[in-house]
Amino acid sequence: MASRMARMPASRWRLRWHAVAVCLLLTSWGCAFVTPRFPQDIQTSFARDPMRKLTTASLELYYPEQLRGPALRMAARLEGCVEQLRAQTWRKEPRARVLVYMTSADFNNAYVVPDYASIPQQMVVPANVTLELFHLFGLGEVDIGDVACHEAVHYVQLQQTNGLWGFLNDFTGGLFQPNTFTESWFLEGLATYYEGRFGKDTGRPHSPVWRGWFDSVVQARDGRMDPGFLSPENRALDPFGGNYLTGMHFVEYLATKYGEAKLWKLVDNQGTTVIPPIAVTLRFKGVYGKDIGSLFAEYTKDLREQLIVRERPQSQRVWIPEAGYFSRLASHPSTGVTALVSVGREQYSRLTVREPDGHVRFERPLVELLPFRRWVLGSSTLVSGMSFSADGAWLYLVMADLNAVGAYDAKLWRVDARTGEVVRVWDDVKGMGGSVTPDGAAYVYVRVEGDTANLRRLELESGKQEQLTHFDASAPLGPPAVSPDGTRMVFPLKGNQGWDLVVREADGSLRWLTRDGLFNYSPRWLDADRIVFLREDTGRLQAHVMTVSTRELARITDAPFLVMDVSPMGTGEVAFLNRDGASFTIDRAAVSAMTERVNAAVLPSGMQAPTSSPDEAPSLRAEPGVPPANAPAGSGTGTPPPPLADTSPMSPPPLTSAPAVTTPSEQTPPPPAPEELSTFPSTAPPGGQNAGMSPEALAAFPGAASSESPDAGASRDTLTATPSTPDAGTLAARPGTSASGGPDAGASPDTLASTRDAGTSSPAQAQGPATSEPPPGGFTPFPPGSTDTPVEPAPVAPPLAGALPVEPIASTTGNLEAPVGAPPPDPGKPVTVLTDEPYSTLEGFLIPEFRLPYLWVARESDDSDDLLFSGGLSLAGQDRLGFHAYALNFSYSTQDEEPNVSLAYGNAQLAPWYLQASVARVRENERTDLQALAYASRTFWTTPVTIGVLALHREYDAVGQFPRLVTRLIGPEVSMSYFAGDATSYGGLQRGLGISVSGAVYPGAFALDSTVGDVRLGLDGFFGGFFGGKDNLQLSAVGRYLPGAPEGLLEVGGFSAGQTWYSSRRSTETSRLPLQLQPGIAFSEYVRGYEDITIRARNALIGGATYRYRIIVDHGWASTLWLLPSLFVRNFEMDVFATLARTDNRDNHGAFGAAMSIQFTMGQAVPFSLFYQFARRYDDGLGDLHLVGIGL
């Protein structure tokens, strides 16, 4: 229990500590132990679902029976990614199958656990994700195969363990893997870099949100970044973390400049080293000729040289200068009222509704603090589908929340737009938000089940739901927007090349609005026939306007880096989130300014441009991507290529039922791919055919503008091409992609943009450098080549009155009249199922996952030649789903001549409850301990609850005149801990409430006739400070009562919250605790300022107040003294505190003081702090106390 601290007296025999040290070193975590294999929500899904085991050549997959179809589709994608990655590794030796678990729990994550004692290496993936945040990353909510491929990079990298640790892992079953010590920036940077390179334009490398986010920070820093920007704790990169954001860009730079082979050479070198945490930076130097710090300095120098300062155009003005570092925005179009959900580095998450003039109507926190709250979570990263009712009285939004077992479970909120009160919450919303209907009777949202997403209409009064679309599996949908008359809705649909827009007509039919994959997203209705939405342009996400009936569009913003959540403010102006440095602003721009310029440019000669009133933007007359009837010479359509043969293995088609199982004896081998092409679709040389991609894959969602790309809507036998520009050449529609579908190695996004705007291109610009073979491993060529030559920024639009005509926005489209359907299958491999059978509960249970025999020899003392021997065995095992787990530790020493044994067992079959029992016999320091513990634990939402029974029996040997002594403690225990709060990344908790309760009863305690109780109540309150989000105030109170306890059983004070290196006073205690009252645990309470003295009592009331102020540092180094891991300095913190303790309701003990600390993180994984504390005690006649130490 948290209220007691186990006593572990030091042994007088150095031999025992030597053995323990060896065990700790070898296992990293200690000897064999029992712990839940999976988080509670995942373990619960395994306990409730009928599970199956499927094996293929490279996978061992455990999945719920009802998700067989999604599991097979994910396996096809994953197996192809694993094959490609293993082709990249330095050593081509066989590796174990990838151990994968698919869960039905909605946990909005995926992860790989490295191999360590008692837990094997494993990957866990969900069947879907439901946060819109993944859409901003360029990932679809049902494209779980893409998420699994990211995790596959981790898995394959960690498997590269050879040499000494490879042998020890094979011998013991798994200790740890050396590549875990390459630090998070390399682990996550490498995986994110490859995320978008598995034959599909997906993931963060292809996301303009991701790129714009980073570019904005680079400009704000003038390209000057220290290695601390690789840290996950660098708050300038909130909420994504420097390990992902900077890490991916840095790895991308290394791969582009030095080649991908060196990345995998480094992985191989790290996997064979003897001391993995030491000298990682020197291993980089061995591969690259430079250490990590020098490489990062070289990278940032390149950033500075390539930096082109971007500014807002004159048509864009700042409305709200500070809108948080992650925000979501919505507006009520007819009134101009806006709603902002935001979080800042100095402001906790909140909902703010503003009047049309920008004044705050109300502001409210998102998190409820008191118990029995209606929802648990509240954050801008969890919000989707914000929309106002037609009359502006209500604001609707979907917030991803937690259910009772800890899995995500979205809720629909109805917020009073005048007061901020959440008047109603709907629970049955499994997916992400959308839009309220104009009549206020229903809410349309994205329903996600398995790997299938569809639009649903929720009747708000009756709760009845109606499915509005009928897509099959693997068709990601974005939040829809309902038209002002309620008859139509526009929503994003993701294909293999990116996001496009689809309109659902009044009769239920679907019609394409775009088919170019240029991140067409976040539509909002401007009026009855026009929408504003986001769309990628020259690598940046900008606001565009489209006339839905004619599909005519134009760009209306030229933001420096990133636009999000464009929202109408009437019909003539929009508000939107603009990325500025490390935060957002809310900017406004006119709808008509750039629309009129583009409209005039694209009108065919002889056609008069329509006029418009100030409140109505002019309609557009030219369809994007199609030259006008009298276009200039050179705007021909080109010659379509012949149909291509399908030579690339693909994943099974996205069926709603499970694909048929192919056994090895039944399978038909696919036709072999040409030797010069990989098994994955890769980019063909300029002028050549892409023989690695099927016509179906090319037909559905063309990504690059190319005269050689088949028309997306054509049949297999009648493929045609659509020109991308009205000139003789063909230009890339996406930055970094050549006209032939490959990377433009010689041009930056801006170069491509300027070329496209000019309407002409040279062959070199159109095609990029020629290549005769695909990249190693068959990866999609990405990123584009070197951008060493600075390019000119896009011209800023002059005022409208004096604007000169410009060329229309170039847009490559597929057949917009083709039927709307699911995207083509993901690139992958045919799944050859070797076995597929129901899960056996005890599978693998009797085969220990961890087995460590050891023998240690040492001299009894420095002046003795007598040898002492100590040996032992540690075993640990679990079945594959973690329902049963055990751990056995046995040791024997010639000094004690008695064995030490411990046995533990855990059971998760009743998940979310986890049951654990353990027994142990420990012989040490002339005493023998028998210990037993049995408990059941689970977490309700975020509140952990534990119920257990503790049994301790200690026997002291008779020594000299001291007789044999026996003491014991047996009884039930229960504990619960509740917390709710809001924090800022700079100031910590700004509002919060913590409640902890525990109790226990011990009949016949200490082998005496009395019954001892133990009751504890703790309260913590957190409040914002006085200096704008960088400080806070904590008030705490603890009451501890031990009814029936002997005198002095409770220890008040006497220990430190950290490891003390220096104390100005020796540690003392008011009285010694008899051996009879030392059964193996201590009843204790911490009192700040009394670290040097232990006060004995039966009960205590303790109150405290602590004020903290942080000076933000956020600076780091790539390594420490060239040998140790990276070092990151987070904060310099100053504390002022006061405490008062009243013991046995008669004695007061008080102190006040101050402390200073510097907070570090080493290796991006181990936080610690160096502190100095001064305390003055104003009672007890004690002097001042000075402490210096380290906190962990």
Secondary structure, DSSP 8 states (H G I E B T S, - for coil): -TTEEE-----S-HHHHHHHHHHHHHHSS-SS----SS-HHHHHHHHHS-EEEEE-SSEEEEEEGGGHHHHHHHHHHHHHHHHHHHHHSS-------EEEEEESS--S--EEE--BTTB--EEEEES----THHHHTT--TT-HHHHHHHHHHHHHHHH---HHHHHHHHHHS----GGGGG-HHHHHHHHHHHHT-SSSS-SGGG-HHHHHHHHHHHHHTTT---GGGGSTT-GGGTTT-TTTHHHHHHHHHHHHHH-HHHHHHHHHHHHH-SSTTS-HHHHHHHHHSS-HHHHHHHHHHHHHHH-------TTEEEEES---SEEEEEEETTTTEEEEEEE-SSS--EEEEE-TTS-EEEEEES---SSS-S-S---GGGEEEEEE-TTSSEEEEEEEEE-TTS-EEEEEEEEETTT--EEEEE----EEEEEE-TTSSEEEEEEEETTEEEEEEEETTT--EEE-----SS--B---EE-TTSS-EEEEEEETTEEEEEEE-TTS-EEES--S-S--EEEEESSSSEEEEEEEETTEEEEEEEETTTTEEEE----SSBEEEEEESSSSEEEEEEEETTEEEEEEEESHHHHHHHHHHHS-TT-------TTS-----S-TTS--TT--TT-------------S-B-----SS------TTT--------TTS-SS-----TTS--TTS-HHHHHH---S--TTS--TTS-TTS-----SSSSSS---SSTT--TTSS--TT--HHHHHHHHHHT---HHHHH-S--SS--GGG----S-----S----------GGG-------------TTS--------B------SEEEE--TTTTTTS-SEEEEEEEEEESSTT---EEEEEEEEEEEE-TTSSEEEEEEEEEETTT-SEEEEEEEEE-TTTTSEEEEEEEEEEETTEEEEEEEEEEEEEETTEEEEEEEEEEEEEE--BTTB--EEEEEEEEEEEEEEEEEEEETTTEEEEEEEEEEEEEEETTGGGSS--EEEEEEEEEEEEE-SSTTSEEEEEEEEEEE-TT--TT-EEES---SSEEEEESS--EESS---GGG-SSEEEEE--TT-TTEEEEESEEEEEEEEEEEEEEEEEEESSBTTTB--EEEEEEEEEEEEEEEEETTTEEEEEEEEEEEEEEEETTTEEEEEEEEEEEESSTT---EEEEEEE-
